[in-house]
Amino acid sequence: MLRFVLLSACVVLAASQQYHQNPQTAAIISEQRYLAGDRFGATYDTEDGTNFKEETDADGTRHGSYSYIDPSGEKRTVSYTAGKNGFQATGAHLPVAPAPPPHAQPQPQHHAPQQFHQQPQQFHQQPQQFSSNADNFDDGRHSLPSYLVLMDIHKKVIHYKVIQLIPCTAL
């Protein structure tokens, strides 16, 4: 157990030394916050050369910029807009995407319009002849109807014949 505690203490000491290698903190030289009409913003400068400025419009769009000194000693400035179109940053040191390769422009092709004419179809119902039978008299009140069914399925006409249904009276 003692070995575990000593090992843990050594790890904590080693980690804390790496964290506190550069304890320098830049002091704020100037700071300002403001509210002007429908705009508000803030700005500050620090002793290490860092500058920040941001302003917000009435519609919520933020415009701002910040500057810092990079490890090579150059001052880097980034300007940005954040709003309905997302975060858009610009700066001389920021990488730029390569231009897209040119695409072949399609040539307009004009074709003569095609005319489709469908011939009208005529349907003729053939008259049906039925013989009158005295044993099979029906005054029209109790008979089953006859049907002529015409169906158009995928431009094919199917004809069904008229069927005379005779009620069964032998029951």
DSSP file (Angstrom, degrees, kcal/mol; ACC not computed):
  #  RESIDUE AA STRUCTURE BP1 BP2  ACC     N-H-->O    O-->H-N    N-H-->O    O-->H-N    TCO  KAPPA ALPHA  PHI   PSI    X-CA   Y-CA   Z-CA
    1    1 A M     >        0   0    0      0, 0.0     4,-2.1     0, 0.0     5,-0.2   0.000 360.0 360.0 360.0 -40.2    0.0    0.0    0.0
    2    2 A L  H  >  +     0   0    0      1,-0.2     4,-2.3     2,-0.2     5,-0.2   0.884 360.0  52.9 -62.8 -38.5    2.9    2.3    0.8
    3    3 A R  H  > S+     0   0    0      1,-0.2     4,-2.6     2,-0.2    -1,-0.2   0.909 107.9  51.2 -63.6 -41.1    4.4    1.7   -2.6
    4    4 A F  H  > S+     0   0    0      2,-0.2     4,-2.3     1,-0.2    -2,-0.2   0.902 110.7  48.1 -62.7 -42.0    1.1    2.6   -4.3
    5    5 A V  H  X S+     0   0    0     -4,-2.1     4,-2.2     2,-0.2    -1,-0.2   0.908 113.4  47.3 -66.4 -42.1    0.9    5.9   -2.3
    6    6 A L  H  X S+     0   0    0     -4,-2.3     4,-2.1     2,-0.2    -2,-0.2   0.909 112.4  49.4 -66.3 -41.4    4.5    6.8   -3.1
    7    7 A L  H  X S+     0   0    0     -4,-2.6     4,-2.0     1,-0.2    -2,-0.2   0.910 111.4  49.5 -64.0 -41.5    4.0    6.0   -6.8
    8    8 A S  H  X S+     0   0    0     -4,-2.3     4,-2.2     1,-0.2    -2,-0.2   0.897 109.7  51.4 -63.9 -40.8    0.8    8.1   -6.9
    9    9 A A  H  X S+     0   0    0     -4,-2.2     4,-2.2     1,-0.2    -1,-0.2   0.886 108.9  51.0 -64.6 -38.9    2.5   11.0   -5.3
   10   10 A C  H  X S+     0   0    0     -4,-2.1     4,-2.3     2,-0.2    -1,-0.2   0.901 109.8  49.8 -65.4 -40.4    5.4   10.9   -7.8
   11   11 A V  H  X S+     0   0    0     -4,-2.0     4,-2.2     2,-0.2    -2,-0.2   0.911 111.1  49.3 -64.5 -41.9    2.9   10.9  -10.7
   12   12 A V  H  X S+     0   0    0     -4,-2.2     4,-2.2     1,-0.2    -2,-0.2   0.907 111.7  48.5 -64.7 -42.4    1.1   13.9   -9.3
   13   13 A L  H  X S+     0   0    0     -4,-2.2     4,-1.7     2,-0.2    -1,-0.2   0.904 111.6  49.3 -64.8 -41.6    4.3   15.8   -8.8
   14   14 A A  H  X S+     0   0    0     -4,-2.3     4,-1.4     1,-0.2    -2,-0.2   0.906 112.4  47.9 -65.6 -40.8    5.5   15.1  -12.3
   15   15 A A  H  X S+     0   0    0     -4,-2.2     4,-1.5     1,-0.2    -1,-0.2   0.880 110.2  51.7 -67.9 -37.7    2.2   16.1  -13.9
   16   16 A S  H  X S+     0   0    0     -4,-2.2     4,-1.7     1,-0.2    -1,-0.2   0.816 104.4  56.8 -71.6 -29.0    2.1   19.4  -11.9
   17   17 A Q  H  < S+     0   0    0     -4,-1.7    -1,-0.2     1,-0.2    -2,-0.2   0.900 107.1  48.8 -67.4 -39.5    5.6   20.4  -13.0
   18   18 A Q  H >< S+     0   0    0     -4,-1.4     3,-0.9     1,-0.2     4,-0.2   0.862 110.5  51.8 -67.2 -34.4    4.6   20.1  -16.6
   19   19 A Y  H 3< S+     0   0    0     -4,-1.5     3,-0.4     1,-0.2    -1,-0.2   0.861 113.3  42.9 -69.8 -36.3    1.5   22.2  -16.0
   20   20 A H  T 3< S+     0   0    0     -4,-1.7    -1,-0.2     1,-0.2    -2,-0.2   0.049  77.4 109.3-101.7  25.8    3.4   25.0  -14.3
   21   21 A Q  S <  S+     0   0    0     -3,-0.9    -1,-0.2     1,-0.3    -2,-0.1   0.889  90.8  28.0 -68.0 -36.7    6.3   25.3  -16.6
   22   22 A N        +     0   0    0     -3,-0.4    -1,-0.3    -4,-0.2    -4,-0.0  -0.735  67.4 165.8-125.0  82.3    5.2   28.7  -18.0
   23   23 A P        +     0   0    0      0, 0.0     2,-0.2     0, 0.0    -1,-0.1   0.377  30.8 130.4 -80.3   7.9    3.1   30.4  -15.3
   24   24 A Q        -     0   0    0      1,-0.0     2,-0.4     2,-0.0    -2,-0.1  -0.453  36.5-171.0 -67.8 126.7    3.2   33.8  -17.1
   25   25 A T        -     0   0    0     -2,-0.2     2,-0.3     0, 0.0    -1,-0.0  -0.975  22.2-124.0-118.2 130.6   -0.3   35.3  -17.4
   26   26 A A        -     0   0    0     -2,-0.4     2,-0.2     1,-0.1    -2,-0.0  -0.555  23.6-131.5 -77.5 134.2   -0.8   38.4  -19.5
   27   27 A A        -     0   0    0     -2,-0.3    20,-2.4     1,-0.1     2,-0.5  -0.579  21.8-112.0 -82.7 146.5   -2.4   41.4  -17.7
   28   28 A I  E     -A   46   0A   0     18,-0.2    18,-0.3    -2,-0.2     3,-0.1  -0.690  28.8-173.9 -80.2 123.9   -5.3   43.2  -19.2
   29   29 A I  E     +     0   0A   0     16,-2.4     2,-0.3    -2,-0.5    17,-0.2   0.896  69.4   3.8 -84.5 -45.9   -4.3   46.7  -20.2
   30   30 A S  E     -A   45   0A   0     15,-1.4    15,-2.3     2,-0.0     2,-0.3  -0.996  60.8-179.3-143.4 148.3   -7.7   48.0  -21.3
   31   31 A E  E     +A   44   0A   0     -2,-0.3     2,-0.4    13,-0.2    13,-0.2  -0.993   4.9 175.7-146.8 137.9  -11.2   46.6  -21.2
   32   32 A Q  E     -A   43   0A   0     11,-2.9    11,-2.5    -2,-0.3     2,-0.4  -0.993   9.6-173.3-147.4 137.1  -14.5   48.1  -22.4
   33   33 A R  E     +A   42   0A   0     -2,-0.4     2,-0.3     9,-0.2     9,-0.2  -0.981  17.9 179.7-125.6 141.5  -18.1   46.9  -22.7
   34   34 A Y  E     -A   41   0A   0      7,-2.3     7,-2.2    -2,-0.4     2,-0.4  -0.971  26.0-159.7-146.0 157.7  -20.8   49.0  -24.3
   35   35 A L  E     +A   40   0A   0     -2,-0.3     2,-0.5     5,-0.2     5,-0.2  -0.962  18.3 173.4-136.4 114.7  -24.4   49.1  -25.2
   36   36 A A  E >   -A   39   0A   0      3,-2.9     3,-1.9    -2,-0.4     2,-0.4  -0.895  59.6 -60.4-130.5 101.4  -25.4   51.6  -28.0
   37   37 A G  T 3  S-     0   0    0     -2,-0.5     0, 0.0     1,-0.3     0, 0.0  -0.476 121.0 -12.7  66.3-120.8  -29.0   51.4  -29.2
   38   38 A D  T 3  S+     0   0    0     -2,-0.4     2,-0.4    -3,-0.1    -1,-0.3   0.244 125.7  80.6 -98.1  13.3  -29.6   48.0  -30.6
   39   39 A R  E <   +A   36   0A   0     -3,-1.9    -3,-2.9    18,-0.1     2,-0.3  -0.901  51.2 174.7-117.6 147.1  -25.9   47.0  -30.6
   40   40 A F  E     +AB  35  56A   0     16,-1.4    16,-3.3    -2,-0.4     2,-0.3  -0.980   9.9 147.8-145.3 159.4  -23.7   45.8  -27.8
   41   41 A G  E     -AB  34  55A   0     -7,-2.2    -7,-2.3    -2,-0.3     2,-0.3  -0.963  28.3-129.0-170.4-176.6  -20.1   44.6  -27.7
   42   42 A A  E     -AB  33  54A   0     12,-2.2    12,-2.5    -2,-0.3     2,-0.3  -0.983  13.7-174.5-150.5 155.0  -16.9   44.3  -25.8
   43   43 A T  E     +AB  32  53A   0    -11,-2.5   -11,-2.9    -2,-0.3     2,-0.3  -0.988   6.5 171.3-150.1 146.2  -13.2   45.0  -26.4
   44   44 A Y  E     -AB  31  52A   0      8,-2.2     8,-2.3    -2,-0.3     2,-0.3  -0.989  15.3-156.3-153.5 156.7  -10.0   44.3  -24.5
   45   45 A D  E     -AB  30  51A   0    -15,-2.3   -16,-2.4    -2,-0.3   -15,-1.4  -0.974  12.8-156.8-129.6 143.9   -6.2   44.5  -24.9
   46   46 A T  E >   -A   28   0A   0      4,-2.3     3,-1.4    -2,-0.3   -18,-0.2  -0.784  30.1-111.0-119.4 166.6   -3.5   42.6  -23.0
   47   47 A E  T 3  S+     0   0    0    -20,-2.4   -19,-0.1    -2,-0.3    -1,-0.0   0.690 112.8  62.0 -70.8 -18.6    0.2   43.2  -22.3
   48   48 A D  T 3  S-     0   0    0    -21,-0.2    -1,-0.3     2,-0.1    21,-0.3   0.383 124.1 -96.5 -89.5   6.8    1.3   40.3  -24.5
   49   49 A G  S <  S+     0   0    0     -3,-1.4     2,-0.4     1,-0.3    -2,-0.1   0.490  76.3 142.8  96.9   4.6   -0.3   41.9  -27.6
   50   50 A T        -     0   0    0     18,-0.1    -4,-2.3    19,-0.1     2,-0.3  -0.656  25.6-176.5 -80.5 131.8   -3.6   40.0  -27.7
   51   51 A N  E     -BC  45  67A   0     16,-1.8    16,-2.3    -2,-0.4     2,-0.3  -0.957   6.0-176.2-127.7 146.9   -6.5   42.2  -28.8
   52   52 A F  E     +BC  44  66A   0     -8,-2.3    -8,-2.2    -2,-0.3     2,-0.3  -0.996   6.8 169.3-144.2 137.4  -10.2   41.3  -29.0
   53   53 A K  E     +BC  43  65A   0     12,-2.4    12,-2.6    -2,-0.3     2,-0.3  -0.969   4.8 169.7-148.2 133.6  -13.2   43.2  -30.2
   54   54 A E  E     -BC  42  64A   0    -12,-2.5   -12,-2.2    -2,-0.3     2,-0.4  -0.996   8.4-173.9-146.4 141.0  -16.8   41.9  -30.8
   55   55 A E  E     -BC  41  63A   0      8,-2.9     8,-2.8    -2,-0.3     2,-0.4  -0.994  11.8-149.8-135.1 140.8  -20.1   43.6  -31.6
   56   56 A T  E     -BC  40  62A   0    -16,-3.3   -16,-1.4    -2,-0.4     6,-0.2  -0.938  11.7-143.5-115.8 131.6  -23.5   42.1  -31.8
   57   57 A D    >   -     0   0    0      4,-2.8     3,-1.2    -2,-0.4   -18,-0.1  -0.215  33.5 -98.8 -80.9 175.9  -26.3   43.4  -34.1
   58   58 A A  T 3  S+     0   0    0      1,-0.2    -1,-0.1     2,-0.1   -19,-0.1   0.806 123.8  54.9 -66.5 -30.1  -30.0   43.5  -33.3
   59   59 A D  T 3  S-     0   0    0      2,-0.1    -1,-0.2     1,-0.0    -3,-0.0   0.419 122.9-103.7 -85.5   3.5  -30.6   40.3  -35.4
   60   60 A G  S <  S+     0   0    0     -3,-1.2     2,-0.3     1,-0.3    -2,-0.1   0.431  72.3 143.8  93.6   0.0  -28.0   38.4  -33.3
   61   61 A T        -     0   0    0     22,-0.1    -4,-2.8    -5,-0.0     2,-0.5  -0.570  38.3-147.9 -75.2 133.0  -25.2   38.5  -35.9
   62   62 A R  E     -CD  56  82A   0     20,-3.1    20,-2.7    -2,-0.3     2,-0.4  -0.879  14.0-173.5-106.5 133.0  -21.7   38.9  -34.3
   63   63 A H  E     +CD  55  81A   0     -8,-2.8    -8,-2.9    -2,-0.5     2,-0.3  -0.979  26.3 131.3-120.3 133.9  -18.9   40.8  -36.0
   64   64 A G  E     -CD  54  80A   0     16,-2.3    16,-2.9    -2,-0.4     2,-0.3  -0.974  34.5-148.2-166.1 179.8  -15.5   40.8  -34.5
   65   65 A S  E     -CD  53  79A   0    -12,-2.6   -12,-2.4    -2,-0.3     2,-0.3  -0.981   6.1-166.0-155.9 156.5  -11.7   40.3  -34.6
   66   66 A Y  E     -CD  52  78A   0     12,-2.2    12,-2.8    -2,-0.3     2,-0.3  -0.990   4.8-161.4-145.2 151.6   -8.9   39.2  -32.5
   67   67 A S  E     +CD  51  77A   0    -16,-2.3   -16,-1.8    -2,-0.3     2,-0.3  -0.950  12.2 169.2-131.0 149.9   -5.1   39.4  -32.8
   68   68 A Y  E     - D   0  76A   0      8,-2.1     8,-3.4    -2,-0.3     2,-0.6  -0.969  37.0-109.5-152.5 163.9   -2.3   37.5  -31.1
   69   69 A I  E     - D   0  75A   0     -2,-0.3     6,-0.2   -21,-0.3   -19,-0.1  -0.888  36.5-144.4 -99.0 120.6    1.5   37.1  -31.4
   70   70 A D    >   -     0   0    0      4,-2.9     3,-2.4    -2,-0.6    -1,-0.0  -0.271  32.4 -93.1 -80.0 171.8    2.4   33.7  -32.7
   71   71 A P  T 3  S+     0   0    0      0, 0.0    -1,-0.1     0, 0.0    -2,-0.0   0.745 125.8  58.2 -59.0 -24.0    5.5   31.7  -31.6
   72   72 A S  T 3  S-     0   0    0      2,-0.1    -2,-0.0     1,-0.0    -3,-0.0   0.533 120.7-107.8 -83.0  -4.1    7.5   33.1  -34.5
   73   73 A G  S <  S+     0   0    0     -3,-2.4     2,-0.3     1,-0.3    -1,-0.0   0.433  75.4 132.7  96.3   0.2    6.8   36.7  -33.3
   74   74 A E        -     0   0    0      1,-0.0    -4,-2.9    -5,-0.0     2,-0.5  -0.617  58.5-121.1 -87.2 145.2    4.4   37.7  -36.0
   75   75 A K  E     -D   69   0A   0     -2,-0.3     2,-0.4    -6,-0.2    -6,-0.2  -0.741  28.7-162.2 -84.5 126.8    1.1   39.4  -35.2
   76   76 A R  E     -D   68   0A   0     -8,-3.4    -8,-2.1    -2,-0.5     2,-0.4  -0.925   4.1-166.9-112.5 133.4   -1.9   37.3  -36.5
   77   77 A T  E     -D   67   0A   0     -2,-0.4     2,-0.4   -10,-0.2    15,-0.4  -0.973   4.0-170.4-123.8 134.0   -5.3   38.9  -36.9
   78   78 A V  E     -D   66   0A   0    -12,-2.8   -12,-2.2    -2,-0.4     2,-0.4  -0.990   3.0-166.3-123.1 127.3   -8.5   37.0  -37.5
   79   79 A S  E     +DE  65  90A   0     11,-2.7    11,-3.0    -2,-0.4     2,-0.3  -0.884  17.4 177.9-108.7 145.8  -11.8   38.8  -38.5
   80   80 A Y  E     -DE  64  89A   0    -16,-2.9   -16,-2.3    -2,-0.4     2,-0.4  -0.968  26.9-156.7-147.9 160.3  -15.1   36.9  -38.3
   81   81 A T  E     -DE  63  88A   0      7,-1.8     7,-2.9    -2,-0.3     2,-0.5  -0.994  13.0-171.9-134.7 131.9  -18.8   37.0  -38.7
   82   82 A A  E     +DE  62  87A   0    -20,-2.7   -20,-3.1    -2,-0.4     5,-0.2  -0.981  37.7  92.5-128.6 120.2  -21.1   34.6  -36.9
   83   83 A G  E >  S- E   0  86A   0      3,-1.5     3,-1.9    -2,-0.5   -22,-0.1  -0.698  86.0 -18.4-167.4-140.4  -24.8   34.6  -37.8
   84   84 A K  T 3  S+     0   0    0      1,-0.3     3,-0.1    -2,-0.2   -24,-0.0   0.784 131.4  50.1 -61.8 -29.4  -27.4   33.0  -40.0
   85   85 A N  T 3  S-     0   0    0      1,-0.4    -1,-0.3     3,-0.0     2,-0.1   0.225 115.6-113.2 -95.1  13.9  -24.7   31.7  -42.4
   86   86 A G  E <   -E   83   0A   0     -3,-1.9    -3,-1.5     2,-0.1     2,-0.6  -0.412  57.7 -29.6  89.6-167.5  -22.6   30.1  -39.7
   87   87 A F  E     -E   82   0A   0     -5,-0.2     2,-0.5    -2,-0.1    -5,-0.2  -0.801  58.9-176.4 -92.8 121.7  -19.1   31.2  -38.5
   88   88 A Q  E     -E   81   0A   0     -7,-2.9    -7,-1.8    -2,-0.6     2,-0.3  -0.953   3.9-175.0-124.9 111.4  -17.0   32.7  -41.3
   89   89 A A  E     -E   80   0A   0     -2,-0.5     2,-0.3    -9,-0.2    -9,-0.2  -0.817   4.8-172.4-108.9 145.5  -13.4   33.7  -40.4
   90   90 A T  E     +E   79   0A   0    -11,-3.0   -11,-2.7    -2,-0.3     2,-0.3  -0.985  16.3 145.9-133.4 146.6  -10.9   35.5  -42.6
   91   91 A G    >   -     0   0    0     -2,-0.3     3,-0.9   -13,-0.2   -13,-0.1  -0.907  52.2-116.9-174.0 149.5   -7.2   36.1  -42.0
   92   92 A A  T 3  S+     0   0    0    -15,-0.4   -14,-0.1    -2,-0.3    -1,-0.1   0.797 115.8  45.9 -65.0 -28.1   -4.0   36.4  -44.0
   93   93 A H  T 3  S+     0   0    0    -16,-0.3    -1,-0.2     2,-0.1   -15,-0.1   0.526  88.5 105.0 -93.5  -6.7   -2.5   33.3  -42.3
   94   94 A L  S <  S-     0   0    0     -3,-0.9    -3,-0.1     1,-0.1     2,-0.0  -0.500  79.0-106.8 -75.9 142.5   -5.6   31.1  -42.5
   95   95 A P        -     0   0    0      0, 0.0     2,-0.4     0, 0.0    -1,-0.1  -0.353  29.8-143.6 -67.8 149.8   -5.4   28.3  -45.1
   96   96 A V        -     0   0    0     -2,-0.0     3,-0.1     3,-0.0     0, 0.0  -0.942  17.6-116.4-116.3 135.3   -7.6   28.7  -48.2
   97   97 A A        -     0   0    0     -2,-0.4     0, 0.0     1,-0.1     0, 0.0  -0.408  38.9-103.7 -66.6 143.1   -9.3   25.9  -49.9
   98   98 A P        -     0   0    0      0, 0.0    -1,-0.1     0, 0.0     0, 0.0  -0.312  42.3 -94.5 -66.8 154.2   -8.1   25.2  -53.5
   99   99 A A        -     0   0    0      1,-0.1    -3,-0.0    -3,-0.1     0, 0.0  -0.411  46.5-105.1 -66.1 141.7  -10.3   26.3  -56.3
  100  100 A P        -     0   0    0      0, 0.0    -1,-0.1     0, 0.0     3,-0.1  -0.384  41.3 -99.4 -66.9 147.7  -12.6   23.6  -57.5
  101  101 A P        -     0   0    0      0, 0.0     2,-0.1     0, 0.0     0, 0.0  -0.355  45.8 -97.0 -65.9 147.7  -11.6   22.0  -60.8
  102  102 A P        -     0   0    0      0, 0.0     2,-0.3     0, 0.0    -3,-0.0  -0.422  39.2-144.1 -67.2 139.0  -13.5   23.3  -63.8
  103  103 A H        -     0   0    0     -2,-0.1     2,-0.2    -3,-0.1     0, 0.0  -0.773  23.8-100.5-102.4 147.7  -16.4   21.1  -64.8
  104  104 A A        -     0   0    0     -2,-0.3    -1,-0.0     1,-0.1     0, 0.0  -0.485  36.8-129.9 -65.5 131.0  -17.5   20.5  -68.4
  105  105 A Q        -     0   0    0     -2,-0.2     2,-0.1     1,-0.0    -1,-0.1  -0.731  22.5-121.8 -84.7 124.2  -20.5   22.7  -69.2
  106  106 A P        -     0   0    0      0, 0.0    -1,-0.0     0, 0.0     3,-0.0  -0.440  22.6-128.2 -67.6 136.1  -23.3   20.7  -70.7
  107  107 A Q        -     0   0    0     -2,-0.1     2,-0.2     1,-0.1     0, 0.0  -0.667  28.1-108.9 -83.0 135.8  -24.3   22.0  -74.1
  108  108 A P        -     0   0    0      0, 0.0     2,-0.5     0, 0.0    -1,-0.1  -0.455  33.8-159.9 -66.6 132.9  -28.0   22.6  -74.5
  109  109 A Q        -     0   0    0     -2,-0.2     2,-0.6     2,-0.0     0, 0.0  -0.962   1.5-160.0-117.1 128.3  -29.6   20.0  -76.7
  110  110 A H        -     0   0    0     -2,-0.5     2,-0.4     3,-0.0     0, 0.0  -0.928   7.4-172.0-112.4 124.6  -32.9   20.8  -78.3
  111  111 A H        -     0   0    0     -2,-0.6     3,-0.1     3,-0.0    -2,-0.0  -0.886  32.7-105.9-112.6 144.5  -35.1   18.0  -79.5
  112  112 A A        -     0   0    0     -2,-0.4     2,-0.1     1,-0.1    -1,-0.0  -0.459  47.2-102.1 -65.1 138.1  -38.2   18.4  -81.5
  113  113 A P        -     0   0    0      0, 0.0     2,-0.4     0, 0.0    -1,-0.1  -0.375  34.3-126.4 -64.6 139.0  -41.2   17.7  -79.3
  114  114 A Q        -     0   0    0     -2,-0.1     2,-0.5    -3,-0.1    -3,-0.0  -0.707  17.2-144.2 -88.8 136.0  -42.7   14.3  -79.9
  115  115 A Q        -     0   0    0     -2,-0.4     2,-0.5     2,-0.0    -1,-0.0  -0.869  12.4-167.8-102.9 127.3  -46.4   14.2  -80.7
  116  116 A F        -     0   0    0     -2,-0.5     2,-0.5     2,-0.0    -2,-0.0  -0.966   5.4-176.6-116.1 121.5  -48.4   11.3  -79.3
  117  117 A H        -     0   0    0     -2,-0.5     2,-0.5     2,-0.0    -2,-0.0  -0.974  10.7-156.0-119.3 127.1  -51.9   10.8  -80.7
  118  118 A Q        -     0   0    0     -2,-0.5     3,-0.0     3,-0.0    -2,-0.0  -0.879  21.8-123.5-102.0 130.4  -54.2    8.1  -79.4
  119  119 A Q        -     0   0    0     -2,-0.5     2,-0.1     1,-0.1    -2,-0.0  -0.510  31.6-111.0 -70.9 134.8  -56.9    6.9  -81.6
  120  120 A P        -     0   0    0      0, 0.0     2,-0.4     0, 0.0    -1,-0.1  -0.428  30.4-138.7 -66.6 140.3  -60.3    7.3  -80.1
  121  121 A Q        -     0   0    0     -2,-0.1     2,-0.5    -3,-0.0    -3,-0.0  -0.842  12.4-157.1-103.4 136.6  -61.9    3.9  -79.3
  122  122 A Q        -     0   0    0     -2,-0.4     2,-0.5     2,-0.0     0, 0.0  -0.932   2.0-158.6-115.5 136.5  -65.5    3.3  -79.9
  123  123 A F        -     0   0    0     -2,-0.5     2,-0.5     2,-0.0    -2,-0.0  -0.941   4.6-167.4-115.6 132.0  -67.5    0.7  -78.1
  124  124 A H        -     0   0    0     -2,-0.5     2,-0.6     2,-0.0    -2,-0.0  -0.975  13.2-143.1-120.4 129.1  -70.7   -0.8  -79.5
  125  125 A Q        -     0   0    0     -2,-0.5    -2,-0.0    23,-0.0     3,-0.0  -0.790  17.4-134.3 -92.2 127.2  -73.0   -2.9  -77.4
  126  126 A Q        -     0   0    0     -2,-0.6     2,-0.1     1,-0.1    -1,-0.0  -0.619  26.6-111.1 -78.8 135.0  -74.6   -5.6  -79.3
  127  127 A P        -     0   0    0      0, 0.0     2,-0.4     0, 0.0    -1,-0.1  -0.429  30.5-139.3 -66.1 139.7  -78.3   -5.9  -78.7
  128  128 A Q        -     0   0    0     -2,-0.1     2,-0.5    -3,-0.0    -3,-0.0  -0.822   8.8-150.7-101.9 138.0  -79.2   -9.1  -76.7
  129  129 A Q        -     0   0    0     -2,-0.4     2,-0.4     2,-0.0     0, 0.0  -0.929  13.7-175.4-111.7 130.2  -82.3  -11.1  -77.6
  130  130 A F        -     0   0    0     -2,-0.5     2,-0.4     0, 0.0    -2,-0.0  -0.960  21.3-129.0-123.7 140.3  -84.1  -13.0  -75.0
  131  131 A S        -     0   0    0     -2,-0.4     2,-0.5     1,-0.0    -2,-0.0  -0.692  21.8-124.0 -89.5 141.7  -86.9  -15.3  -75.5
  132  132 A S        -     0   0    0     -2,-0.4     2,-0.5     5,-0.0     5,-0.1  -0.708  26.7-168.3 -84.8 129.8  -90.0  -14.9  -73.4
  133  133 A N    >   -     0   0    0     -2,-0.5     3,-0.7     3,-0.3    -2,-0.0  -0.979  18.8-150.1-122.6 125.8  -90.9  -18.0  -71.6
  134  134 A A  G >  S+     0   0    0     -2,-0.5     3,-0.7     1,-0.3    -1,-0.1   0.821  99.2  53.2 -65.6 -30.7  -94.3  -18.2  -69.9
  135  135 A D  G 3  S+     0   0    0      1,-0.3    -1,-0.3    -3,-0.1     2,-0.0   0.737 111.7  46.6 -75.0 -21.0  -92.9  -20.6  -67.2
  136  136 A N  G <  S+     0   0    0     -3,-0.7    -3,-0.3     2,-0.1    -1,-0.3  -0.337  79.6 162.2-117.4  50.0  -90.1  -18.2  -66.4
  137  137 A F    <   +     0   0    0     -3,-0.7     2,-0.4    -5,-0.1    -3,-0.1  -0.506  11.2 178.4 -76.6 136.9  -92.0  -14.9  -66.1
  138  138 A D        -     0   0    0     -2,-0.2    -2,-0.1     1,-0.1    -1,-0.0  -0.982  22.6-160.2-138.7 125.2  -90.4  -12.0  -64.3
  139  139 A D        -     0   0    0     -2,-0.4    -1,-0.1     1,-0.0    -2,-0.0   0.413  53.8-103.2 -85.5   3.6  -92.0   -8.6  -64.0
  140  140 A G  S    S+     0   0    0      4,-0.0    -1,-0.0     0, 0.0    -2,-0.0   0.281 101.9  95.8  97.3 -10.5  -88.6   -7.0  -63.3
  141  141 A R  S    S+     0   0    0      1,-0.2    -3,-0.0     3,-0.0     0, 0.0   0.804  93.6  27.7 -83.3 -28.2  -89.0   -6.6  -59.6
  142  142 A H  S    S+     0   0    0      2,-0.1    -1,-0.2    25,-0.0     2,-0.2   0.358  92.7 109.5-116.9   4.7  -87.2   -9.8  -58.5
  143  143 A S        -     0   0    0      1,-0.1    23,-0.1    23,-0.0    -5,-0.0  -0.487  69.1-115.7 -84.8 154.3  -84.7  -10.5  -61.2
  144  144 A L        -     0   0    0     21,-0.5    21,-0.3    -2,-0.2    -2,-0.1  -0.650  40.0-106.8 -82.4 143.6  -80.9  -10.1  -60.8
  145  145 A P        -     0   0    0      0, 0.0     2,-0.3     0, 0.0    20,-0.1  -0.276  23.1-130.6 -72.2 157.3  -79.4   -7.3  -63.0
  146  146 A S        -     0   0    0     18,-0.1     2,-0.4    16,-0.0    18,-0.1  -0.825  24.7-155.7-102.7 146.9  -77.3   -8.0  -66.1
  147  147 A Y        -     0   0    0     16,-0.4    16,-0.6    -2,-0.3     2,-0.5  -0.942  18.9-160.1-128.2 146.1  -74.0   -6.2  -66.4
  148  148 A L        -     0   0    0     -2,-0.4     2,-0.5    14,-0.1    13,-0.1  -0.990  22.7-164.3-117.3 117.0  -71.7   -5.2  -69.3
  149  149 A V        -     0   0    0     -2,-0.5    11,-1.3    11,-0.3     2,-0.5  -0.902  11.1-177.7-110.3 124.7  -68.2   -4.5  -67.9
  150  150 A L  E     -F  159   0B   0     -2,-0.5     2,-0.4     9,-0.2     9,-0.2  -0.985   8.3-174.6-117.7 127.1  -65.6   -2.7  -69.8
  151  151 A M  E     -F  158   0B   0      7,-1.5     7,-2.0    -2,-0.5     2,-0.7  -0.965  17.8-154.4-125.3 140.1  -62.2   -2.3  -68.2
  152  152 A D  E     +F  157   0B   0     -2,-0.4     2,-0.6     5,-0.2     5,-0.2  -0.905  22.2 171.1-111.8 100.8  -59.2   -0.3  -69.4
  153  153 A I  E >  S-F  156   0B   0      3,-2.1     3,-1.3    -2,-0.7    -2,-0.1  -0.946  73.8 -23.7-115.6 113.2  -56.1   -1.9  -68.0
  154  154 A H  T 3  S-     0   0    0     -2,-0.6    -1,-0.2     1,-0.3     3,-0.1   0.898 124.6 -53.4  52.5  47.2  -52.8   -0.6  -69.4
  155  155 A K  T 3  S+     0   0    0      1,-0.2     2,-0.5    -3,-0.1    -1,-0.3   0.649 112.6 120.5  66.3  18.1  -54.5    0.6  -72.6
  156  156 A K  E <   -F  153   0B   0     -3,-1.3    -3,-2.1     2,-0.0     2,-0.5  -0.951  55.7-143.4-111.5 131.2  -56.0   -2.9  -73.2
  157  157 A V  E     -F  152   0B   0     -2,-0.5     2,-0.5    -5,-0.2    -5,-0.2  -0.815  12.0-164.2 -97.6 127.5  -59.7   -3.1  -73.4
  158  158 A I  E     -F  151   0B   0     -7,-2.0    -7,-1.5    -2,-0.5     2,-0.5  -0.949   5.9-155.5-112.4 126.7  -61.3   -6.2  -71.9
  159  159 A H  E     -F  150   0B   0     -2,-0.5     2,-0.4    -9,-0.2    -9,-0.2  -0.862   4.1-163.4-103.6 133.2  -64.9   -7.0  -72.9
  160  160 A Y        -     0   0    0    -11,-1.3   -11,-0.3    -2,-0.5     2,-0.1  -0.938  23.4-119.7-112.0 139.8  -67.1   -9.1  -70.7
  161  161 A K        -     0   0    0     -2,-0.4     2,-0.4   -13,-0.1   -14,-0.2  -0.360  30.4 -98.6 -77.3 156.1  -70.2  -10.6  -72.1
  162  162 A V        -     0   0    0    -14,-0.1     2,-0.5   -16,-0.1   -14,-0.1  -0.596  39.7-157.6 -73.0 129.4  -73.7   -9.8  -70.8
  163  163 A I        -     0   0    0    -16,-0.6     2,-0.7    -2,-0.4   -16,-0.4  -0.946   7.2-147.8-114.8 126.6  -74.8  -12.6  -68.6
  164  164 A Q        -     0   0    0     -2,-0.5     2,-0.5   -18,-0.1   -18,-0.1  -0.839  15.2-154.7 -93.4 116.1  -78.4  -13.2  -67.9
  165  165 A L        -     0   0    0     -2,-0.7   -21,-0.5   -21,-0.3    -2,-0.0  -0.795   3.7-157.5 -94.2 128.4  -78.8  -14.5  -64.4
  166  166 A I        -     0   0    0     -2,-0.5     2,-0.1   -23,-0.1   -23,-0.0  -0.911  19.2-123.4-107.1 124.2  -81.9  -16.5  -63.8
  167  167 A P        -     0   0    0      0, 0.0     2,-0.7     0, 0.0   -24,-0.0  -0.362  23.3-119.4 -67.5 145.6  -83.1  -16.8  -60.2
  168  168 A C        +     0   0    0      1,-0.1     3,-0.2    -2,-0.1     0, 0.0  -0.758  36.6 169.5 -87.9 116.5  -83.5  -20.3  -58.9
  169  169 A T        +     0   0    0     -2,-0.7    -1,-0.1     1,-0.2     0, 0.0   0.338  56.8  88.9-107.1   4.9  -87.1  -20.9  -57.9
  170  170 A A              0   0    0      1,-0.2    -1,-0.2     0, 0.0    -2,-0.0   0.478 360.0 360.0 -84.1  -0.5  -86.8  -24.6  -57.3
  171  171 A L              0   0    0     -3,-0.2    -1,-0.2     0, 0.0    -2,-0.1   0.496 360.0 360.0 -75.5 360.0  -85.8  -24.3  -53.6
